[in-house]
């Protein structure tokens, strides 16, 4: 039996991020309901950021580059547990995510109350084929320049920009 992510249960949240109900992921997407998720900026020891190309079957931002690993939390799941789970699912390795800042984002595709994390790992990764076409490490400045010319998930770029604002000394490639 194949796994249907649309049937996963997710918590719906209010403007303050408090859980007000639980629905399927499919219903959350159809109704544009606010939900919880995690974003993880994965850097290698050199300070380059891991970016990946999303599959064409993703329910939001298909075939877009993504500057973060992460995703929607399961109903009742904590941010910290979700970050560890998402790292293992998407990268196929254990990561040790460190919480950075709470993050809210909304556009026509999604409305989220999230936590942003940072992790360090040099790879190699066993990328989740259902979600990721390919990935690579790139300097943060290169990622931000590419995001002006290629389709990137706008929420992940907003996380990266907030990271640079709050931690201007991090994410700089060592020379």
Backbone as a ProteinNet text record, in pm:
[ID]
protein_1_A
[PRIMARY]
XXXXXXXXXXXXXXXXXXXXXXXXXXXXXXXXXXXXXXXXXXXXXXXXXXXXXXXXXXXXXXXXXXXXXXXXXXXXXXXXXXXXXXXXXXXXXXXXXXXXXXXXXXXXXXXXXXXXXXXXXXXXXXXXXXXXXXXXXXXXXXXXXXXXXXXXXXXXXXXXXXXXXXXXXXXXXXX
[TERTIARY]
84	0	88.2	64.2	146.6	97.9	191.7	162.5	103.2	-8.3	-72.9	-53.4	42.2	65.8	-56.8	-148.3	-269	-358.4	-340.4	-423.7	-361.7	-237	-172.9	-252.5	-258.1	-328	-232.2	-279.8	-201.1	-287.1	-219.1	-289.1	-310.9	-429.6	-461.8	-438.5	-376.3	-345.2	-410.9	-428.5	-483	-368.8	-401.8	-302.5	-186.2	-210.8	-105.9	-29.2	-64.6	3.7	-52	-166.9	-230	-314.1	-308.2	-385.3	-534.4	-610.8	-755.6	-832.5	-761.6	-828.2	-727.6	-776.4	-691.9	-766.2	-695.6	-754.6	-651.9	-693.2	-595.8	-511	-393.5	-305.6	-376	-448.9	-520.5	-621.2	-699	-797.6	-727.7	-616.1	-539.7	-497.2	-445.6	-402.5	-521.9	-630.4	-747.8	-807.7	-811	-873.7	-774.7	-645.6	-544.6	-533.4	-545	-544.8	-402.8	-388.3	-258.6	-222	-93.6	-45.3	97.5	152.1	287.6	385.4	506.9	609.6	747.7	849.4	987.7	1067.7	1168.1	1264.3	1403.1	1487.1	1622.3	1723.1	1808.4	1919.9	2034	2075.2	2180.4	2308.3	2408.2	2537.5	2641.8	2740.8	2856.1	2961.7	3073.1	3177.2	3234.8	3229.5	3281.1	3185.9	3063.1	2964	2874.4	2886.4	2796.8	2662.7	2557.4	2420.5	2375.5	2308.7	2252.1	2120.1	2108.7	1983.5	1941.2	1812.8	1766.5	1650.7	1638.2	1530.2	1415.4	1298.4	1180	1121.5	1056.8	993.4	873	831.1	714.8	583.8	588.5	466.7	443.5	530.4	510.6	381.2	311.8	182.5	193.5	307.4	333.3	472.6	487	614.3	678.3	602.5	663.4	771.7	874.8	986.9	1055.7	1052.2	1123.9	1248.4	1350.9	1464.6	1423.4	1483	1449	1578.8	1582.7	1702.2	1698.8	1588.9	1576.8	1525.1	1560.9	1500.5	1386.6	1282.7	1177.3	1043.1	940.6	806.4	703.3	583.8	466.4	479	443.6	444.4	319.1	334.2	219.2	138.4	11.6	-73.5	-8	5.6	62	213.5	281.7	427.2	492.6	598.6	670.3	761.5	801.6	894.4	1025.1	1081.4	1210.7	1204.5	1099.4	1084.3	1064	983.9	959	1085.6	1170.8	1295.5	1387.1	1400.1	1483.3	1424.6	1291	1224.1	1241.9	1218	1229.4	1371.6	1472.1	1610.3	1638.2	1590.3	1611.6	1536.4	1410.7	1331	1388.9	1419.8	1459.8	1606.3	1693.7	1837	1887.1	1809.5	1849.9	1962	1986.6	2091.1	2036.6	2102.1	2066.5	2132	2053.4	2108.8	2073.5	2144.4	2120.5	2080.3	1951.7	1909.3	1908.6	1955.4	1956.6	1853.6	1759	1654.1	1713.4	1666.6	1714.4	1612.3	1492	1389.8	1254.6	1145.6	1012.7	993.8	911.5	898	753.8	696.3	562.7	572.9	492.5	494.2	356.6	313.7	187.5	195.4	146.9	129.1	8.8	-11.3	-128.2	-122.1	-2.6	12.8	8.3	42.1	62.6	58	19.4	24.1	78.6	193.5	259.5	303.7	302.3	369.1	479.1	603.4	715.1	825.3	920.8	1045.7	1156.8	1252.7	1368.6	1483.4	1558.7	1670.4	1792.8	1906.3	2032.3	2092.8	2155.4	2225.9	2352.1	2449.3	2572	2589.3	2613.2	2638.3	2706.5	2808.7	2880.8	2828.8	2728.4	2684.1	2778.8	2766	2665.4	2526.1	2425.3	2286.5	2221	2120	2031.1	1901.2	1892.1	1779.6	1648.7	1541.6	1408	1355.2	1351.6	1320	1178.4	1085.2	948.7	942.1	1041.8	1035.4	1149.7	1264.7	1384.4	1442.2	1462.3	1522.7	1674.1	1735.4	1879.5	1911.4	2034	2074.1	2222.4	2263.3	2403.4	2429.5	2556.5	2596.2	2639.4	2605.3	2643.9	2662.8	2752.1	2765.7	2632.7	2604.8	2479.3	2459.2	2565	2553.2	2510.2	2561.6	2524.8	2377.5	2332.2	2191.5	2100	2131.8	2047.4	2048.4	2162.9	2170	2087.9	2099.6	2023.1	1872.7	1833.5	1691	1626.7	1706.8	1653.3	1628.2	1688.8	1680.7	1610.1	1601.3	1540.2	1428.4	1330.8	1222.7	1272.3	1267.1	1298	1173.3	1159.1	1048	1062.7	963.3	977.7	988	922.2	931	1072	1139.6	1275.4	1373.6	1352.7	1438.4	1411.6	1286.2	1253.8	1321.3	1326.1	1396	1545.3	1604.1	1746.5	1777.6	1692.3	1714.8	1703	1606.8	1593.3	1714.2	1762.9	1884.3	2001.4	2017.7	2128.5	2111.6	1986.8	1962.2	1996.9	1954.8	1976.5	2117.6	2180.5	2313.1	2406.5	2440.7	2516.5	2654.5	2707.3	2841.5	2836.2	2716.5	2703.5	2669.9	2691.1	2654.2	2745	2859.7	2956.9	3060.1	3082.1	3178	3318.1	3386.8	3525.2	3614.3	3709.3	3798.8	3930.8
-118.3	0	124.2	217	336.9	440	520.8	624.4	745.2	797.6	915.3	1032.1	1123.9	1234.9	1323.2	1326.2	1407.1	1363.6	1238.6	1185.7	1206.5	1256.7	1283.2	1389.2	1376.7	1475.8	1586.1	1710.4	1826.5	1916.7	1990.1	2086.3	2216.3	2272.5	2404.9	2502.2	2617.4	2713.5	2848.6	2925.2	3060.1	3159.7	3289.4	3394.2	3390.5	3339.3	3333.1	3201	3111.9	2984	2876.2	2903	2803	2706.8	2578.5	2477	2497.7	2503.9	2523.2	2408.9	2312.8	2200.4	2111	1997.6	1902.7	1859.6	1862.3	1823.5	1741.2	1684.7	1617.1	1722.9	1682	1772.4	1820.6	1730.3	1766.8	1879	1865.4	1969.4	2099.9	2091.2	2210.8	2285.5	2213.2	2276.2	2333.4	2255.9	2300.7	2427.8	2436.7	2551.3	2661.4	2638.2	2739.7	2769.9	2665.6	2683.9	2699.5	2786.1	2806.5	2681.2	2644.8	2522.7	2543.6	2441.5	2450.8	2374	2427	2358.1	2399	2332.9	2363.1	2390.3	2476.3	2508.1	2484.9	2410.8	2383	2426.4	2521.2	2562.9	2466.5	2388.8	2288.2	2339.4	2364.8	2413.4	2302.9	2307.4	2219	2294.6	2228.9	2290.8	2417.5	2428.7	2548	2666	2640.7	2747.4	2757	2659.4	2656.8	2597.2	2642.8	2601.4	2490.5	2388.5	2282.3	2331.7	2326.6	2360.1	2239.1	2228.7	2113.8	2152.9	2076.7	2094.5	2002.3	2061.9	1985	1911.9	1799.9	1724.1	1800.8	1762.2	1823.8	1783.4	1684.6	1636.4	1699.8	1789.6	1854.6	1935.6	1940	2008.8	2160.7	2214.9	2358.6	2377	2479.6	2512.5	2392.6	2320.5	2208.6	2259.2	2177.6	2208.3	2340.6	2379.3	2498	2452.4	2535.8	2514.3	2554	2489	2513.8	2535.6	2641.9	2673.7	2608.3	2539.9	2475.1	2332.1	2251.4	2119.7	2141.5	2063.2	2079.3	2040.9	2082.6	2050.6	2068	2022.7	2034.6	1938.4	1987.5	1901.3	1815.1	1695.6	1608.1	1664.1	1628.5	1673.8	1636.6	1733.6	1710.1	1703.5	1710.5	1698.5	1831.3	1824.4	1945.8	1990.6	2117.9	2169.7	2090	2068	1999.2	1857.1	1782.5	1645.6	1647.7	1741.3	1752.5	1785.6	1870.8	1907.2	1786.1	1707.7	1586.7	1488.9	1468.6	1376.3	1421.1	1548.7	1598.1	1582.7	1609.6	1591.2	1447.9	1354.7	1212.6	1170.6	1216.3	1177.7	1234.5	1363.1	1427.2	1403.5	1398.5	1383.3	1241.6	1158.6	1020.8	1007.2	1111.8	1109.2	1173.4	1143.7	1209.8	1346.9	1448.5	1583.1	1629	1730.6	1786.1	1932.5	1957.1	2094	2180.3	2304.1	2401	2508.5	2531.6	2630.7	2770.9	2846.3	2981.9	3088.1	3080.4	3181.8	3131.2	3179.1	3150.3	3230.3	3176.9	3237.2	3221.9	3330	3324.1	3365.3	3298	3327.4	3297.5	3381.6	3355.1	3410.7	3332.7	3378.5	3302.7	3309.6	3243.2	3091.1	3035.5	2890.1	2833.8	2915.1	2858.9	2966.1	2925.1	3012.8	2928.7	2970.3	2886.6	2964.7	2892.4	2931.8	2828.4	2874.6	2781.2	2812	2720.8	2742.6	2718.3	2809.7	2794	2734.8	2647.6	2577.3	2588.6	2556.9	2545.6	2410.8	2345.9	2220.3	2218.9	2139.3	2124.1	1978	1955.4	1820.1	1832.9	1752.9	1758.7	1658.5	1577.9	1474.2	1355.2	1257.2	1250.8	1222.8	1256.9	1239.4	1130.9	1067.3	974.8	1050.8	1129	1219.9	1144.8	1198.2	1138.7	1158.9	1050.2	1061.2	1112.5	1091.5	1140.4	1292.8	1356.3	1500.6	1578.8	1512.3	1584.5	1523.6	1607.9	1564.5	1554.6	1662.7	1665.1	1780	1777.8	1884.6	1912.9	2027	2067.7	2171.5	2187.5	2295	2415.5	2535	2658	2768.8	2864	2978.7	3054.3	3107.6	3179.4	3290.9	3365.3	3474.8	3421.6	3305.9	3243.1	3201.7	3145.2	3104.2	3224.9	3334.1	3453.4	3512.4	3507.6	3556.1	3466.2	3334.7	3241.2	3257.4	3290.4	3304	3420.2	3512.9	3624.1	3580.8	3468	3425.8	3292.1	3210	3077.5	3066.3	2976.9	2962.7	2896.8	2970.9	2921.4	2933.1	2846.5	2856.9	2990.5	3078.7	3211.5	3208.4	3110.1	3102.6	3066.1	2977.6	2938.3	3053.8	3135.2	3252.6	3354.6	3368.8	3459.8	3412.9	3280.5	3226.5	3259.3	3236.6	3263	3411.4	3499.1	3642.9	3683.5	3625.5	3654.6	3601.7	3486	3429.8	3526.3	3575.6	3669.7	3799.3	3842.8	3964.8	3944.5	3830.3	3805.5	3757.9	3688	3630.1	3667.9	3797.1	3840.3	3777.2	3725.8	3664.7	3516.8	3457.3	3315.8	3300.8	3182.2	3154.8	3225.1	3269.2	3331.5	3226	3206.6	3105.5	3143.5	3047.9	3071.4	3088.2	3182	3201.2	3131.9
0	0	0	-88.9	-95.9	4.5	50.9	148.6	77.9	129.8	73.2	169.7	138.3	229.9	249.7	154.8	167.8	281	327.2	435.9	574	578.5	707.7	782.4	914.3	995.7	1038.6	1026.6	1067.1	1154.9	1243.3	1328.2	1251.9	1266.6	1214.7	1330.4	1299.6	1405.6	1380.4	1489.1	1477.4	1455.8	1458	1431.2	1529.8	1650.6	1753.7	1750.7	1656.3	1646.1	1737.3	1800.9	1889.1	1806	1840.3	1768.6	1793.5	1683.8	1694.9	1629	1570.6	1506.8	1438.7	1388.7	1317.5	1191.6	1078.5	949.9	873.4	760.5	674.5	604.3	563.9	489.4	361.8	295.1	172.4	200.2	308.3	342.9	379.4	452.3	488.8	363	263.3	137.9	61.2	48.4	-27.7	30.9	163.9	230.3	266.3	240.3	271.5	419.7	502	647	701.6	800.3	865	944.6	938.6	1003.1	1051.3	1116.6	1170.9	1081.8	1071.1	995.2	1045.5	991.6	1027.6	901.3	917	810.7	868.4	798.2	846.4	741.2	779.1	695	724.1	623.9	642.9	576.2	658.7	611.3	622.2	533.6	550.8	632.5	661	744	681.6	550.3	481.7	492.8	534.7	543.8	422.4	329.6	214	255.7	190.2	221.9	127.7	182.9	99.5	41.9	-90.7	-159	-241.2	-267.6	-345.9	-436.8	-544.3	-640.1	-601	-579	-539.4	-660.7	-634.8	-743.4	-799.2	-917.2	-982.4	-915.5	-824.8	-759.2	-621.7	-576.3	-446.5	-447.4	-330.7	-328.2	-324.7	-285.2	-299.3	-358.8	-439.1	-504.8	-575	-660.1	-733.5	-829.1	-847.7	-938.3	-905.2	-778.8	-731.8	-656.1	-656.7	-568.9	-428.3	-329.7	-189.5	-112.2	-33.6	45.7	183.2	214.7	345.3	330.4	427	445.6	543.9	536.5	636.9	582.6	655.8	611.9	719.7	686.5	772.1	890.2	1009	1126.9	1131.2	1182.4	1205.7	1322.4	1329.1	1439.4	1572.8	1661.6	1794	1800.1	1686.9	1683.9	1724.5	1803.2	1842.7	1729.5	1734	1633.8	1635.4	1755.4	1765.2	1709.6	1745.1	1694.6	1543.8	1495.1	1351.3	1273.5	1331.1	1261.9	1247.5	1353	1346.3	1244.7	1248.8	1156.7	1012	985.2	847.9	795.8	879.3	836.8	796.9	880.3	851.2	724.8	709.7	593	463	462.3	337.3	301.5	402.4	376	397.3	468.8	494	594.9	672.7	774.9	902.4	1013.7	1139.2	1142.5	1169.7	1187.7	1328.4	1375.6	1508.7	1492.3	1461.2	1433.4	1560.5	1546.2	1654.7	1621.4	1713.9	1690.2	1678.9	1579.5	1555.4	1593.7	1533.2	1557.8	1508.6	1574.1	1520.2	1391.1	1301.5	1169.5	1122.9	1072.6	1014.1	868	785.5	643.1	585.3	492.1	422.7	281	185.5	47.7	-8.4	-140.1	-198.5	-187.1	-163.1	-157.8	-16.9	83.4	215.2	323.7	445.6	563.3	678.4	732.9	833.7	956.4	1067.7	1191.1	1205.9	1204.5	1192.9	1292.5	1297.4	1368.4	1267.3	1263.5	1176	1257	1192.9	1254.5	1166.1	1226.6	1154.6	1192.1	1094.6	1120.9	1036.3	1079.4	1001.9	964	835.5	784.8	649.2	626.4	499.4	396.2	434.3	343.5	354.1	265.6	158	214.7	136.3	176.1	91.6	148.4	75.4	55.6	-51.3	-70.7	-91.9	-34.3	-43.8	-185.9	-264	-406.9	-434.1	-340.5	-360.7	-354.7	-290.8	-270.3	-334.2	-356.5	-399.8	-527.3	-629.2	-754.8	-738.7	-688.8	-665.2	-571.4	-518.6	-428.4	-441.7	-385.7	-391.9	-283.4	-248.6	-157.9	-240.5	-193.3	-261.7	-158.4	-186.5	-95.9	-84.3	32.8	55.9	-46.6	-76.9	-173.3	-310.8	-349.2	-475.9	-474.6	-362.8	-350	-367.6	-298.2	-306.5	-448.3	-516.5	-654.7	-747.8	-730.1	-814.9	-793.5	-669.4	-638	-713.6	-761.7	-841.6	-986.8	-1029	-1169	-1190.2	-1086	-1096.8	-994.1	-1017.9	-919.4	-790.5	-681.7	-548.1	-462	-364.8	-269.7	-196.5	-209.8	-149.9	2.4	65.6	211.5	256.2	182.8	221.7	203	99.5	80	191.5	232.9	343.8	473.2	496.9	613.7	603.5	485.9	466.9	488	436.1	454.5	601.2	673.5	817.2	894	855.6	916.5	898.4	776.5	749.4	827.7	847.5	922.7	1070.8	1126.5	1269.1	1301.4	1208.3	1231.8	1115.8	1102.4	984.6	974.9	1083.7	1081.6	1044.3	1036.8	1001.7	854.3	802.6	663.9	564.6	611.9	522.2	486.2	359.7	315.5	361.4	421.7	466.7	345.2	353.9	239.4	260.4
[MASK]
+++++++++++++++++++++++++++++++++++++++++++++++++++++++++++++++++++++++++++++++++++++++++++++++++++++++++++++++++++++++++++++++++++++++++++++++++++++++++++++++++++++++++++++++

